[in-house]
């Protein structure tokens, strides 16, 4: 479990904008730290969702990453959250890319792309939170969840 | 040379391809014709249930999609091709529900009887997407052989959207190893356009949500999500975002305009259906694949790249 202060989604989107716009040299100089920061901010985004849902965010790891365990936790019983599954995995992937070659010439580009992926995750979760107070945002899977409890309108047909 | 069984299939265009997605309809048919494939539109088809009916009662959505499958079977086809991600998803979901959920079976049977048509039984019809169709009926080798106007030099970010691969359990044919589509990293569109000469860029948001369902009810969120997709594609070096879903395509186009008007954020990447790109690579004119119908005017870029 994280002991650092969590950042709000607004703070995270502001921070990602600053990272994306930062000079290449600055990104290159702090590549490993930025890789870790991006991943930590991704965890904060999912914390916001889980806490909003009244759950205690997991401290466990999945495939070596807390972010993936959090995503699994968030999607349990809520399949629409799978719409950000690959976004979480892409964030982990970019973290690994940067960490594997922090001094490589691609590191600044990977940091920017990682920040863009993080921004998408933040916007997606923010949208879900805002839509109707933890309401549904994703179109594709809402009925699958609802179908378990829904009163069938077809009964009247 | 591709699989024979997919060379003539039933065609379910769905509502979007008769309206906002008309360019997708026109380009899909044009590409099929050029490649010698037969598409037979199913008779008297109805809405797949889309999001609206599904959100009211998923069982009615299952019935509506099953009715289209029933007609397909009655017409003597065992395969139906649905180019729209929403339709494709819903037909696959109906197939899954009718195989796994007794209540869905009961509702489908009752409504089918009341409507006076044969009840669809799962397993009779295979639903495929336009990507499956071209990949399996033709294949990359044949596409590469048929290319008259290579997409060489065109950098493409392939955007699949969220419904083509999710939820995984309704797509049992995916994730089956070599030759099959991947739900985590879909590649059929990449494969097809690479065969047509395009240079695909590594695009990390290829299955990310575009906010399509809330395009009108929560426009700001949709605009922000789309803007992030557009700017990420540009950061990856893409000239074009290739789409395979009319909802995503329309969302990307409309919110590209809205991002500029409301947020003052102009992006330059062009948005084209993958069938439009493939059609031009096969030698069809931009007009034939309805490029002029797109809001995102790619004609100057296509001219620059020798495609128009």
Boltz contact constraints between the chains, C-beta under 6 A:
constraints:
  - contact:
      token1: [A, 79]
      token2: [B, 167]
      max_distance: 6.0
  - contact:
      token1: [A, 82]
      token2: [B, 166]
      max_distance: 6.0
  - contact:
      token1: [A, 83]
      token2: [B, 162]
      max_distance: 6.0
  - contact:
      token1: [A, 83]
      token2: [B, 209]
      max_distance: 6.0
  - contact:
      token1: [A, 86]
      token2: [B, 207]
      max_distance: 6.0
  - contact:
      token1: [A, 87]
      token2: [B, 208]
      max_distance: 6.0
  - contact:
      token1: [A, 90]
      token2: [B, 204]
      max_distance: 6.0
  - contact:
      token1: [A, 113]
      token2: [B, 204]
      max_distance: 6.0
  - contact:
      token1: [A, 116]
      token2: [B, 232]
      max_distance: 6.0
  - contact:
      token1: [A, 117]
      token2: [B, 204]
      max_distance: 6.0
  - contact:
      token1: [A, 119]
      token2: [B, 228]
      max_distance: 6.0
  - contact:
      token1: [A, 120]
      token2: [B, 205]
      max_distance: 6.0
  - contact:
      token1: [A, 120]
      token2: [B, 208]
      max_distance: 6.0
  - contact:
      token1: [A, 120]
      token2: [B, 228]
      max_distance: 6.0
  - contact:
      token1: [A, 123]
      token2: [B, 224]
      max_distance: 6.0
  - contact:
      token1: [A, 123]
      token2: [B, 225]
      max_distance: 6.0
  - contact:
      token1: [A, 124]
      token2: [B, 209]
      max_distance: 6.0
  - contact:
      token1: [A, 127]
      token2: [B, 221]
      max_distance: 6.0
  - contact:
      token1: [A, 139]
      token2: [B, 51]
      max_distance: 6.0
  - contact:
      token1: [A, 139]
      token2: [B, 213]
      max_distance: 6.0
  - contact:
      token1: [A, 140]
      token2: [B, 162]
      max_distance: 6.0
  - contact:
      token1: [A, 140]
      token2: [B, 163]
      max_distance: 6.0
  - contact:
      token1: [A, 140]
      token2: [B, 166]
      max_distance: 6.0
  - contact:
      token1: [A, 141]
      token2: [B, 167]
      max_distance: 6.0
  - contact:
      token1: [A, 143]
      token2: [B, 54]
      max_distance: 6.0
  - contact:
      token1: [A, 143]
      token2: [B, 58]
      max_distance: 6.0
  - contact:
      token1: [A, 147]
      token2: [B, 58]
      max_distance: 6.0
  - contact:
      token1: [A, 152]
      token2: [B, 59]
      max_distance: 6.0
  - contact:
      token1: [A, 153]
      token2: [B, 57]
      max_distance: 6.0
  - contact:
      token1: [A, 154]
      token2: [B, 59]
      max_distance: 6.0
  - contact:
      token1: [A, 154]
      token2: [B, 60]
      max_distance: 6.0
  - contact:
      token1: [A, 154]
      token2: [B, 107]
      max_distance: 6.0
